[in-house]
Amino acid sequence: MSKLFIYNLNLTASITTPFVHGMDVHLLLFVVLFWFVIQGNASHQLLLPEEIYWKSMLPNTPMPKVIHNLIQPGNASTIFSEAQENTDPFPLDPRRARYGVAYIGQEGGENVQKSTVANSTTVYFLIDDLIPGKNMMLTFTKSTNGSNFLPQQFAQTIPFSTDNFSDILNYFSINPTSKQARIMKETIEECEAPGVKGEEKYCSISLKSLVDFVVSKYGNKVEVFANEAEEENKKQKYIILEEIKMIGDSQIVCHKQRYPYAVFYCHIIMATEAYLVPLVGEDGSKAEAVVVCHMNTSSWNPNHLAFQLLKVKPGGPPICHFLNSDTIVWIPS
């Protein structure tokens, strides 16, 4: 058996301290690229630092593909260079559901509603429609934001607050009047906003902070669920199959946000149920998707898109939605 090489990125104070006091983004890029070179020359049996931490904290929980893809270092250099060039490193794919993770706003208002209706994609539906044989128009999209997790040592030195927003833009060389700046500020504001009644929320800026939050709530015995689809990025009609499985009535749902690096909005909402739903598309491809149903919507904004689409009111019948493919659901086991 070949020797297992374990590489643990260790940024010393001589590197992190200058960054804390205003490290130039070009130097940050150099450090990140240097990390990639080391990674590329390492053994194929390499364990990344994030994998080591995951195994130490969640020894009985296999890391899902959606998480593993986000700890790979391959995309981060692209994200930093795109941010410097002031292009859009986190575009919005109109096929992706925008269900408003805090359930307090209008999810972008009239334009989002028109886009959703025009694309005829099933975003919300009533729990009575969660039955075998029901047709749903769905698109299982990969994340349109290629941003990966930053190493913990980087992430913890970059401000993440509206109070320091100008500093954040300076770090990434982003024009304050650009679309990117507006989206980034919306992401931070959503993280800072108070949750609705019965919601506990947390935004993670690294894999370590994500794992730590889950362990603080459920301990180290958890199951992780995400969509699995044979056909991605294709809108088509799916039929719900038999064997719909309720996986829990207590869960942490973490939604990936649009940001230059991976940020997850995680929340625990009372009176919700999560289901694993088998599907088959009209082209014969199969999928297993995660559905969350909200049993009590009385505290939602009356202008929420779900009420407009389903013609119901807050506190009415339970409302369900499929999750995007880069959303993660944690269930205590």
C-alpha positions as CSV (number, residue, x, y, z in Angstrom):
1,M,0.0,0.0,0.0
2,S,1.4,3.4,-1.0
3,K,2.0,5.9,1.7
4,L,-0.8,8.3,2.3
5,F,0.4,11.9,2.0
6,I,-1.5,14.5,4.0
7,Y,-0.9,18.1,3.2
8,N,-2.1,20.7,5.7
9,L,-2.0,24.3,4.5
10,N,-0.4,26.3,7.3
11,L,-0.3,30.0,6.7
12,T,2.1,31.6,9.2
13,A,1.6,34.9,11.0
14,S,4.1,36.5,8.6
15,I,1.5,35.9,5.8
16,T,-1.8,36.5,7.6
17,T,-0.8,39.5,9.6
18,P,-0.1,41.8,6.7
19,F,-3.5,40.7,5.2
20,V,-5.3,41.6,8.4
21,H,-3.9,45.1,8.1
22,G,-4.9,45.5,4.5
23,M,-3.2,42.9,2.4
24,D,-3.1,43.8,-1.3
25,V,-5.4,41.6,-3.4
26,H,-2.6,40.9,-5.7
27,L,-0.5,39.4,-2.9
28,L,-3.6,37.4,-1.8
29,L,-3.9,36.1,-5.3
30,F,-0.2,35.1,-5.3
31,V,-0.5,33.2,-2.1
32,V,-3.6,31.4,-3.4
33,L,-1.9,30.5,-6.7
34,F,1.2,29.3,-4.7
35,W,-1.1,27.0,-2.7
36,F,-2.5,25.6,-6.0
37,V,1.0,24.8,-7.3
38,I,1.8,22.9,-4.1
39,Q,-1.5,21.1,-4.4
40,G,-0.9,20.2,-8.1
41,N,2.5,18.7,-7.3
42,A,1.3,16.7,-4.3
43,S,0.2,13.1,-4.4
44,H,-3.1,12.1,-5.9
45,Q,-3.9,10.5,-2.5
46,L,-3.7,14.0,-0.9
47,L,-6.2,14.9,1.8
48,L,-7.1,18.5,1.8
49,P,-7.2,20.4,5.1
50,E,-11.0,20.7,4.8
51,E,-11.3,16.9,4.4
52,I,-9.2,16.3,7.5
53,Y,-11.3,18.7,9.5
54,W,-14.5,17.1,8.2
55,K,-13.4,13.6,9.2
56,S,-12.3,14.8,12.6
57,M,-15.7,16.4,13.3
58,L,-18.0,14.2,11.4
59,P,-16.3,10.8,11.3
60,N,-19.4,8.8,10.4
61,T,-20.7,11.2,7.7
62,P,-19.4,10.8,4.2
63,M,-18.7,14.2,2.6
64,P,-21.3,14.7,-0.2
65,K,-20.2,15.5,-3.7
66,V,-21.6,19.0,-3.6
67,I,-19.3,19.9,-0.6
68,H,-16.3,18.0,-2.0
69,N,-16.5,20.1,-5.2
70,L,-16.4,23.3,-3.2
71,I,-13.2,22.5,-1.4
72,Q,-11.2,21.9,-4.6
73,P,-8.7,24.7,-5.2
74,G,-9.2,24.8,-9.0
75,N,-11.7,27.6,-9.3
76,A,-10.5,30.1,-6.7
77,S,-7.8,31.7,-8.9
78,T,-10.4,32.3,-11.6
79,I,-12.8,33.9,-9.1
80,F,-10.1,36.3,-7.8
81,S,-8.9,37.2,-11.3
82,E,-12.5,37.8,-12.5
83,A,-13.2,40.0,-9.5
84,Q,-10.1,42.1,-10.3
85,E,-11.2,42.4,-14.0
86,N,-14.6,43.6,-12.7
87,T,-16.5,41.0,-14.6
88,D,-19.4,39.1,-13.1
89,P,-18.0,36.1,-11.2
90,F,-21.5,35.1,-9.8
91,P,-24.2,35.5,-12.5
92,L,-27.8,34.5,-11.8
93,D,-29.1,31.7,-13.9
94,P,-32.8,32.3,-14.6
95,R,-33.5,28.6,-14.3
96,R,-32.5,28.5,-10.7
97,A,-35.2,28.8,-8.0
98,R,-35.0,32.0,-5.9
99,Y,-37.2,31.1,-3.0
100,G,-36.1,33.8,-0.6
101,V,-34.1,32.1,2.2
102,A,-35.4,34.4,4.9
103,Y,-39.0,34.3,3.7
104,I,-39.5,37.9,4.6
105,G,-39.1,39.7,1.2
106,Q,-40.5,39.8,-2.3
107,E,-37.4,37.9,-3.7
108,G,-36.6,40.6,-6.2
109,G,-40.1,41.7,-6.9
110,E,-41.9,41.9,-10.2
111,N,-39.0,41.1,-12.4
112,V,-38.3,37.8,-10.6
113,Q,-42.0,36.9,-10.7
114,K,-42.2,37.5,-14.5
115,S,-39.0,35.5,-15.0
116,T,-40.3,32.6,-13.0
117,V,-43.7,32.5,-14.7
118,A,-42.1,33.0,-18.2
119,N,-39.8,30.0,-17.6
120,S,-42.8,27.9,-16.3
121,T,-40.5,26.2,-13.8
122,T,-42.1,24.7,-10.7
123,V,-40.7,26.8,-7.8
124,Y,-43.5,26.4,-5.2
125,F,-46.3,24.0,-4.9
126,L,-48.8,22.9,-2.2
127,I,-48.1,19.8,-0.1
128,D,-51.2,18.1,-1.6
129,D,-49.3,18.0,-4.9
130,L,-46.4,16.0,-3.3
131,I,-47.8,12.7,-4.6
132,P,-46.7,10.0,-7.0
133,G,-47.7,10.7,-10.6
134,K,-47.6,14.4,-10.2
135,N,-45.8,16.3,-13.0
136,M,-43.3,19.0,-12.2
137,M,-41.3,21.2,-14.6
138,L,-37.8,21.3,-13.1
139,T,-34.2,22.1,-13.9
140,F,-31.4,20.6,-11.9
141,T,-28.8,23.3,-12.3
142,K,-25.2,23.3,-11.1
143,S,-24.2,26.3,-9.2
144,T,-23.8,29.3,-11.5
145,N,-21.4,30.8,-9.0
146,G,-18.2,28.9,-9.4
147,S,-16.8,30.2,-6.1
148,N,-15.3,27.6,-3.8
149,F,-14.6,27.7,-0.1
150,L,-11.6,29.7,0.9
151,P,-9.1,28.1,3.3
152,Q,-10.2,29.0,6.8
153,Q,-7.0,31.1,7.3
154,F,-8.0,33.4,4.5
155,A,-11.7,33.5,5.1
156,Q,-11.4,34.6,8.8
157,T,-9.3,37.6,7.8
158,I,-11.6,39.1,5.2
159,P,-14.4,41.3,6.7
160,F,-18.0,40.2,6.1
161,S,-20.3,43.0,7.2
162,T,-22.0,46.0,5.8
163,D,-20.0,48.2,8.2
164,N,-16.8,47.1,6.4
165,F,-18.3,46.9,2.9
166,S,-16.0,49.4,1.3
167,D,-13.0,47.4,2.6
168,I,-14.4,44.2,1.1
169,L,-14.8,45.9,-2.3
170,N,-11.2,47.1,-2.0
171,Y,-10.0,43.6,-1.3
172,F,-11.5,42.3,-4.5
173,S,-11.0,45.4,-6.6
174,I,-14.7,45.7,-7.3
175,N,-16.3,49.0,-8.4
176,P,-18.7,50.2,-5.7
177,T,-21.3,51.1,-8.4
178,S,-21.1,47.7,-10.2
179,K,-23.7,44.9,-10.3
180,Q,-21.2,42.7,-8.4
181,A,-21.1,45.2,-5.5
182,R,-24.9,45.3,-5.3
183,I,-25.2,41.5,-5.2
184,M,-22.5,41.2,-2.6
185,K,-24.1,43.8,-0.4
186,E,-27.5,42.0,-0.7
187,T,-25.9,38.7,0.3
188,I,-24.3,40.3,3.4
189,E,-27.5,42.2,4.3
190,E,-29.5,39.0,4.1
191,C,-27.1,37.4,6.5
192,E,-27.3,40.3,8.9
193,A,-31.1,40.6,8.8
194,P,-33.1,39.1,11.7
195,G,-34.8,35.9,10.9
196,V,-38.5,35.4,10.8
197,K,-40.3,34.0,13.9
198,G,-39.2,30.5,14.5
199,E,-36.1,30.8,12.4
200,E,-32.5,30.4,13.6
201,K,-30.0,31.5,11.0
202,Y,-26.3,31.6,10.5
203,C,-24.0,32.4,7.5
204,S,-20.9,30.4,7.1
205,I,-17.9,31.8,5.2
206,S,-15.8,28.6,5.3
207,L,-16.2,24.9,5.5
208,K,-14.9,24.9,9.1
209,S,-17.5,27.4,10.2
210,L,-20.2,25.4,8.4
211,V,-19.3,22.2,10.1
212,D,-18.9,23.9,13.5
213,F,-22.4,25.3,13.2
214,V,-24.0,22.0,12.4
215,V,-22.1,20.2,15.2
216,S,-23.1,22.8,17.7
217,K,-26.8,22.1,16.9
218,Y,-26.8,18.3,16.2
219,G,-23.6,16.9,17.4
220,N,-21.4,14.8,15.2
221,K,-24.0,12.3,14.2
222,V,-25.7,13.7,11.1
223,E,-26.8,12.8,7.6
224,V,-26.3,15.1,4.7
225,F,-28.7,15.3,1.7
226,A,-28.5,17.1,-1.7
227,N,-30.1,16.7,-5.1
228,E,-28.7,13.9,-7.3
229,A,-29.7,14.1,-11.0
230,E,-28.5,12.2,-14.0
231,E,-29.4,15.2,-16.3
232,E,-28.3,18.6,-15.3
233,N,-28.9,22.1,-16.7
234,K,-31.9,20.9,-18.8
235,K,-35.4,22.1,-18.1
236,Q,-37.9,19.3,-18.6
237,K,-41.0,17.7,-17.2
238,Y,-40.5,15.2,-14.3
239,I,-42.9,12.8,-12.8
240,I,-42.8,12.0,-9.1
241,L,-42.4,8.3,-8.5
242,E,-43.4,6.1,-5.6
243,E,-41.4,5.8,-2.4
244,I,-41.4,9.5,-1.4
245,K,-39.4,9.4,1.9
246,M,-39.7,11.9,4.7
247,I,-36.2,12.4,6.0
248,G,-37.0,14.6,8.9
249,D,-39.0,17.3,10.6
250,S,-35.9,18.9,12.1
251,Q,-33.2,20.0,9.7
252,I,-30.6,22.6,8.9
253,V,-30.9,23.9,5.3
254,C,-27.9,25.7,3.9
255,H,-28.3,27.7,0.7
256,K,-25.2,28.7,-1.4
257,Q,-25.1,32.5,-1.9
258,R,-23.7,34.6,-4.7
259,Y,-20.4,35.9,-3.5
260,P,-16.7,35.8,-4.7
261,Y,-16.1,32.8,-2.4
262,A,-18.4,30.2,-1.0
263,V,-20.9,31.6,1.5
264,F,-23.8,29.5,2.8
265,Y,-26.9,30.9,4.4
266,C,-28.0,28.2,6.9
267,H,-31.2,28.2,8.9
268,I,-33.3,26.1,11.1
269,I,-37.0,26.8,10.7
270,M,-39.7,25.4,13.0
271,A,-42.6,23.5,11.5
272,T,-40.9,22.3,8.4
273,E,-40.6,18.8,6.9
274,A,-38.0,17.5,4.5
275,Y,-38.5,14.8,1.9
276,L,-36.4,12.8,-0.5
277,V,-38.4,12.6,-3.8
278,P,-37.6,10.2,-6.6
279,L,-38.3,11.5,-10.1
280,V,-38.0,10.5,-13.7
281,G,-37.7,13.0,-16.6
282,E,-39.5,12.9,-19.9
283,D,-36.1,11.9,-21.5
284,G,-35.9,8.9,-19.1
285,S,-33.2,10.4,-16.8
286,K,-33.7,9.8,-13.1
287,A,-33.2,12.2,-10.2
288,E,-33.6,12.1,-6.4
289,A,-34.4,15.6,-5.1
290,V,-34.8,17.2,-1.8
291,V,-38.1,19.0,-1.0
292,V,-38.8,21.2,2.0
293,C,-42.4,21.9,3.1
294,H,-43.2,24.8,5.3
295,M,-46.2,23.8,7.5
296,N,-46.7,27.3,8.9
297,T,-46.3,30.4,6.7
298,S,-48.1,32.8,9.0
299,S,-44.9,34.9,9.6
300,W,-44.0,35.2,5.9
301,N,-44.2,38.5,4.1
302,P,-47.7,38.7,2.5
303,N,-46.0,39.9,-0.7
304,H,-43.8,36.8,-0.9
305,L,-43.7,35.3,-4.4
306,A,-45.1,31.9,-3.2
307,F,-48.4,33.5,-2.3
308,Q,-48.6,35.3,-5.6
309,L,-48.0,32.1,-7.6
310,L,-50.1,29.7,-5.5
311,K,-53.0,32.2,-4.8
312,V,-52.9,31.5,-1.1
313,K,-52.3,33.7,2.0
314,P,-49.9,33.6,5.0
315,G,-51.0,30.9,7.4
316,G,-52.7,28.9,4.7
317,P,-51.9,25.4,3.4
318,P,-48.3,24.2,3.7
319,I,-46.0,25.4,0.9
320,C,-43.3,23.2,-0.5
321,H,-40.3,23.8,-2.9
322,F,-37.5,21.8,-4.5
323,L,-34.0,22.9,-3.5
324,N,-31.3,24.0,-5.8
325,S,-28.6,21.5,-6.4
326,D,-26.0,23.4,-4.3
327,T,-28.2,23.5,-1.3
328,I,-27.4,21.1,1.6
329,V,-29.8,19.6,4.1
330,W,-28.5,18.3,7.4
331,I,-30.6,15.9,9.5
332,P,-29.7,14.5,12.9
333,S,-29.2,10.8,12.9
